[in-house]
Amino acid sequence: MCELLVGNLESGDRLEALIFSAIYLKWINTGQIPCFEDGGHPRPNRHAEISRLIFRELERIYCMKDTSLQEVLSIRKIHPCLPSFKAEFTASVPLTRIRDVAHWGDIPHDLKLQIKHTIQNKLHRNAGPEDLVATEAMLARITRNPEEYSEAFVEQFKIIHHELKDFSMLGNLTEQLESIKESFDDRSLSALTLFLECKERLDNLEESKDALDKSIDLLLKTAQSLNTLREVIVKGLESSLRNDVPDAAIAMRQKWRLCEIGLEDYSFLLLSRFLNALEVVGGAQQLKENAESKNVSSWNGPLGSLFVGIRQLGLSGWKPEECTAIGNELLAWKEKGLSEKEGSEDGKAVWALRLKATLDRSRRLTEEYSEALPQMFPQKVEMLGKALGIPENSVRTYNEAEIRAGVIFQVSKLCTLLLKAVRSTLGSQGWDVLVPGAAHGTLIQAIDRWAVVKQILCYLKGAPGDEVTAAGNNIKGVVLLQELPHLSHLGVRAGQEKVIFVTCEDDDKIADIQKLNGKCVRHNTTSNFPVKDL
């Protein structure tokens, strides 16, 4: 893999090499691809040296001006899979403590042999993620009965476990951040201290009804402090590595990069907890009721969380200019608040329409991300999975798992909740009629080209052009699963062809429509639900 990534790769080959490497290393780290001894004797320092070479090349590509969004996404998936290359791991004989423990004087002979054969030999010949698993299992065994083994032996084994976690870069976020504390200036240290204080308070917060309001406020404050800290770290990583940079500085940069990625991962947890807490206090319905009474202060928390999520996407390299623009809009609408009147218009309606436009923009950002991953991974995942004997389910769910495990998933959920609340505030049911009328026929999903079937109704996820007339008189109605301007090209053509046309943005109603696929339905734009089963 080092040979694949390190060298003068042509830009056309670079993305493919990065994607294959990201997939392969993820399966190595999750144990889908087991590591076996091959008769060689490369100590862990060899792994550390290779990791340093790969890390340096990844950082070089990351900081280049012509690096694509897809390459940035791939690099960010590789970084957490690389072992540490701190000086203690690049030493000629690293991780020697396990040898001393394997020859400890006051432990049974069979335990010595088990440590030697399952951990020591494997670690020094062909280190891999499974060594940490074996060490954790052994630690659980020797600590099961507190008096069975000497305190000194147990303490030394705990140190070994910590060293392996450090080598595998699997320390928790607090440990990782503490490890780079010494390299911070005063401003950065202040941001770090605030975040760690918020995180500690959040970790110690008791779960109760009385604590719910405190929890929501603290979650938002923690997320905001995370944003500030991550901005500081990203700023510190902007410049590329010089050719003459010392090994110690490269090792510190790896720590900074993993802290930055770790903060992104933690923001996923914060947004998930915030959404759960928001649902408990009433979710979209509560927001709608507050807006009806002209009290929009309760919207500040959800909008603030969405700002954090959007900012996290930008800091990860996903369309940063668009993320900045959306963030600025969210802050502007939050500051402006709701007025009784805006000119001659109702203030609440204007406020809701402004907000809806920004939420629609946010939703498009998440959809573009989820559309980019299928273009990158599925074919290569299938190819590599088949070659390496990866279970079919792991191959099939790879792409979905990548999306659902990222901040983008929580941002999408926040957009859905807020859009539902905005539509309710506006009195919308999620439907927008572009061309009214009534018809009946078989409902199908249109993909690429229209199916030539008599008397059909179609629903589709996107509207690339003038497909309404592609099947002649066969299409009687269209349900488009996104918003569309009434004077758009497609909307005008539908009106000219007398094709009933409605759009639907409500996720629950979209799910109900999709359940009717292949059935005979009635399409009536005067109904509360324009598509009904006959």
Residue pairs with C-beta under 8 A, 6 or more apart in sequence:
1 21
1 24
1 25
1 54
2 50
2 53
2 54
4 17
4 20
4 21
5 17
5 18
5 21
5 54
5 57
5 58
6 53
6 54
6 56
6 57
9 17
11 66
14 61
14 71
15 68
15 70
15 71
15 74
15 376
16 380
18 61
18 71
18 74
18 75
18 78
19 70
19 74
19 376
19 377
19 380
20 380
20 384
21 74
21 78
22 74
22 75
22 77
22 78
22 81
23 377
23 380
23 381
23 384
23 398
24 33
24 384
24 388
25 77
25 78
25 81
25 82
26 32
26 77
26 81
27 33
27 388
27 390
27 394
28 35
28 81
28 128
28 129
29 80
29 81
29 129
30 129
31 129
31 130
31 133
32 390
32 391
32 394
33 388
33 390
34 128
34 130
35 126
35 127
35 128
35 129
35 130
36 126
37 122
37 125
37 126
38 126
40 125
40 126
41 124
41 125
42 125
42 126
43 92
43 93
43 94
43 124
43 127
44 83
44 89
44 94
44 95
44 123
44 124
44 127
44 167
45 89
45 90
45 91
45 92
45 93
45 94
47 83
47 127
48 83
48 84
48 85
48 86
48 89
48 90
48 94
48 167
49 85
49 90
51 82
51 83
51 84
51 85
52 85
52 90
52 247
52 250
52 251
54 78
54 82
55 79
55 82
55 85
55 250
55 253
55 254
55 257
56 241
56 250
58 75
58 78
58 79
59 240
59 241
59 253
59 257
60 240
60 241
61 67
61 71
61 75
62 72
62 75
63 238
63 239
63 240
63 241
64 240
69 317
69 318
69 319
69 372
70 372
70 375
70 376
72 316
72 317
72 318
73 316
73 317
73 318
73 372
73 373
73 376
74 376
76 261
76 316
76 317
77 402
79 257
79 258
79 261
80 169
80 258
80 261
82 169
82 254
83 89
83 127
83 167
83 168
83 169
84 166
84 167
84 168
84 169
84 251
84 254
85 247
85 250
85 251
85 254
86 166
86 251
87 247
87 248
87 251
88 94
89 95
89 167
90 247
95 123
95 124
95 160
95 163
95 164
95 167
97 156
97 159
97 160
97 163
98 115
98 119
98 120
98 123
98 160
99 120
100 156
101 115
101 153
101 156
101 157
101 160
102 112
102 115
102 116
102 119
102 120
103 112
104 112
104 153
104 156
106 149
106 150
106 153
107 149
107 150
107 153
111 142
114 138
115 138
118 134
118 138
119 131
119 134
119 135
119 138
122 128
122 130
122 131
122 134
123 131
123 164
127 167
129 168
131 164
132 161
132 164
132 165
132 168
132 170
135 160
135 161
135 164
136 161
138 157
139 157
139 158
139 161
142 148
142 149
142 153
142 154
142 157
143 154
165 171
169 254
169 258
171 179
173 199
173 259
173 262
173 263
173 265
173 266
174 196
174 199
176 255
176 258
176 259
176 262
177 192
177 195
177 196
177 259
177 262
179 255
180 252
180 255
180 256
180 259
181 189
181 192
183 252
183 256
184 192
187 232
188 229
188 232
188 233
188 236
191 225
191 228
191 229
191 232
192 229
192 232
194 225
194 228
194 229
195 222
195 225
195 226
195 228
195 229
198 218
198 221
198 222
198 225
199 222
199 266
201 218
201 222
202 215
202 218
202 219
202 222
205 211
205 214
205 215
205 218
207 215
212 277
212 280
212 281
215 273
215 277
216 274
216 277
216 278
216 281
216 301
217 301
219 270
219 273
219 274
219 277
219 305
220 274
220 301
220 304
220 305
220 308
222 270
223 267
223 270
223 271
223 274
223 304
223 305
223 308
224 304
224 308
226 263
226 266
226 267
226 270
226 308
227 267
227 308
227 311
227 312
229 263
230 260
230 263
230 264
230 267
230 312
230 315
231 315
233 256
233 259
233 260
233 263
234 260
234 315
236 256
237 253
237 256
237 257
237 260
241 250
241 253
260 315
264 312
264 315
264 316
264 407
267 308
267 309
267 312
267 407
268 405
268 406
268 407
268 409
268 410
270 308
271 305
271 308
271 309
271 407
271 410
271 411
271 414
272 410
274 301
274 305
275 305
275 410
275 413
275 414
275 417
278 301
278 302
278 417
282 289
283 417
283 421
284 417
284 418
284 420
284 421
284 424
285 421
285 424
286 298
287 298
287 299
287 302
287 417
287 418
287 421
287 425
288 421
288 424
288 425
290 296
290 297
290 298
290 299
291 299
291 338
291 348
291 351
291 352
291 421
291 425
292 348
292 425
294 338
294 340
294 348
296 337
296 338
296 351
299 334
299 421
300 334
302 414
302 417
302 418
303 330
303 333
303 334
303 418
304 334
305 414
306 330
306 359
306 362
306 411
306 414
306 415
306 418
307 327
307 330
307 331
309 407
309 410
309 411
309 414
310 323
310 326
310 327
310 330
310 362
310 365
310 411
311 323
311 327
312 407
313 319
313 323
313 365
313 369
313 407
313 408
313 411
314 320
314 322
314 323
314 324
314 327
316 407
318 365
318 369
318 408
319 365
319 368
322 361
322 365
323 365
325 361
326 358
326 361
326 362
326 365
329 358
329 361
330 358
333 351
333 354
333 355
333 358
336 351
337 351
338 347
338 348
338 351
339 347
339 350
339 351
340 347
341 347
342 350
342 351
348 425
349 426
352 422
352 425
352 426
353 426
355 418
355 422
356 419
356 422
356 423
356 426
359 415
359 418
359 419
359 422
360 419
360 483
362 411
362 415
363 412
363 415
363 416
363 419
365 411
366 408
366 411
366 412
366 415
369 403
369 408
370 403
370 408
370 412
373 399
373 402
373 403
374 399
377 398
377 399
377 402
378 398
378 399
381 395
381 398
381 399
382 395
384 390
385 392
385 394
385 395
385 398
386 395
403 409
416 507
419 505
420 506
420 507
423 429
423 430
423 505
423 506
429 506
429 509
429 528
430 504
430 505
430 506
430 508
430 509
431 502
431 503
431 504
431 506
431 509
431 530
432 483
432 484
432 502
432 503
432 504
432 505
433 501
433 502
433 525
433 530
434 484
434 486
434 491
434 494
434 495
434 501
434 502
434 503
435 491
435 494
435 495
435 498
435 499
435 500
435 501
435 502
435 525
436 500
436 525
436 526
437 477
437 498
437 500
437 523
437 525
438 500
438 522
438 523
438 524
438 525
438 526
439 457
439 476
439 477
439 500
439 522
439 523
440 455
440 457
440 476
440 520
440 521
440 522
440 523
440 534
441 455
441 456
441 457
441 476
441 477
441 520
441 521
441 523
442 453
442 455
442 456
442 457
442 518
442 519
442 520
442 521
443 456
443 457
443 458
443 459
443 513
443 516
443 517
443 518
443 519
443 520
443 521
443 531
444 451
444 453
444 456
444 457
444 458
444 459
444 517
444 518
445 458
445 459
445 460
445 514
445 517
446 458
446 459
446 460
446 467
447 460
449 467
449 470
450 458
450 467
450 470
450 471
450 474
450 475
451 471
452 471
452 474
453 474
454 474
455 474
455 476
456 471
456 474
456 475
456 476
457 475
457 476
457 477
457 478
457 479
457 521
457 523
457 531
458 475
458 477
458 478
458 479
459 478
459 479
459 480
459 481
459 513
459 514
459 517
459 531
460 467
460 478
460 479
460 480
460 481
461 481
461 482
462 482
463 480
463 482
463 484
463 488
463 490
465 489
465 490
466 489
466 490
466 493
467 490
468 475
468 478
468 490
468 493
468 494
468 497
468 499
468 501
469 493
469 497
475 499
476 499
476 500
476 523
477 499
477 500
477 501
477 502
477 523
478 494
478 499
478 500
478 501
478 502
479 502
479 503
479 504
479 513
479 523
479 530
479 531
480 490
480 501
480 502
480 503
480 504
481 503
481 504
481 505
481 510
481 513
482 503
482 505
483 503
483 505
484 490
484 491
484 503
485 491
491 501
494 500
494 501
495 501
500 523
500 525
502 525
502 530
504 510
504 513
509 529
512 529
513 531
516 531
516 533
519 533
519 534
520 533
520 534
521 531
521 532
521 533
521 534
522 531
522 532
522 534
523 530
523 531
524 530
524 532
